[in-house]
Amino acid sequence: MEPIQTLWEPAREFLIQVAHFLPRALIAVVIVIAGWLLAKVIRFAVVKALRAINFHIVTEKAGIDGFLREGGGGVDTVDVLGLLIYWLVILTALLIAFNGLDLAYVSDLISRVVLFVPRVILAVVVLAFGAYFGRFVGRAVMCIAATSACRTRRCSDGSPPTRSWCSCSSSRSISSGSATSSARRS
C-alpha cells in the first residue's frame, strides 16, 4: 500500500495547487472582462467629450488630421486619443489581474507600459495645440510680411498693387523697390 501512496501524493499536491489557483484565475478573467467593458465605455465617453469641446476642429486646423489621413490611417486625433485611453484601461485591468495571479514579472512589464501611455496621451495633446498655435503664428507672420511688402513694392508699370493681398493684376508682376521703380514713381 505504501507504493500507491507515494504515487498519489504528487497528484494530490498538484490538485490542491490547482484548487487554489482556479479561483484566482477565475477572478482574473472576471477582472479582464470588466476592464474590457469599462474600457469601451470610457473610450466612448472620451471621444464624445472631445468632440463636444471641438477638439477635432483644433486638430483639423492644426493639420494633424490631414497628416493622419495622408498616412492612410483613416482616423483622426480624437479617435487616436480614445484608443490610447482604451488601451490604458485594458492594460490597467491586465495589471490588476496579473497581480492577483502573483505573476510579478508580467505585472512589472505591464506597469511600465501603463506608466508610459499617459505620456503619449500628453504628447498628442501638446502636439495638437503646438501645431495649432504654430500655424496661427505662421499665418500672422506671413500676413505681416505681405503687408509690409505691399508698402515697399510696386508693380512693373509703377502702379501700386491692386489687391489687398499684395498682388498685381494678372498681367503685371511685382518688382522689388529698386532704382527703376523709384524712378518711375517720381
Number of C-alpha atoms within 10 A of each C-alpha: 5 6 7 8 10 10 10 11 11 11 11 12 11 12 12 11 11 13 11 11 12 12 12 17 16 13 14 21 16 14 20 22 15 14 21 19 15 16 23 19 12 16 21 16 13 19 20 15 13 17 14 10 10 13 18 20 15 18 22 17 17 21 16 20 22 17 14 15 13 10 10 9 11 11 13 17 24 23 19 16 20 22 19 17 22 23 18 20 22 23 22 21 23 23 24 19 23 23 16 16 18 12 12 13 11 13 21 14 11 18 16 10 14 18 12 12 16 14 11 13 18 12 11 17 17 12 15 23 15 14 18 19 15 13 15 14 12 12 12 12 12 12 14 12 11 15 14 12 16 20 12 12 21 27 22 18 13 18 15 18 20 14 10 10 12 20 18 18 12 6 7 16 13 20 15 14 14 11 9 12 18 13 9 12 12 6
